[in-house]
Amino acid sequence: MSLAEPTVVDAALEEAAIEERSALKQDIRNRLVQLKKLTELGVTGGLADSLDDVNRKIERYNELVPDSQRRGCVACESFVSQIEAWE
């Protein structure tokens, strides 16, 4: 077996990364939708902290995807417009 051939371990690691990416993507979108609903109700306390948490998840997501699939962090002023990108 050459070093270029994938192993069972490589396949398992790739599968785990795919599952983590999928879970992060769904979690990020769900949290952004929740935050949008809260801001529509006038609840803005803790928004910055919540978006910091979302951004940490986005950073992790970006570690797991190729450069072409990376996404930018969200900000208080623009997070609503970025929800669609996470569908």
Secondary structure, 3 states (H helix, E strand, C coil): CCCCCCCHHHHHHHHHHHHHHHHHHHHHHHHHHHHHHHHHCCCCCCHHHHHHHHHHHHHHHHHHCCHHHCCCCCCCCCCHHHCHHHC
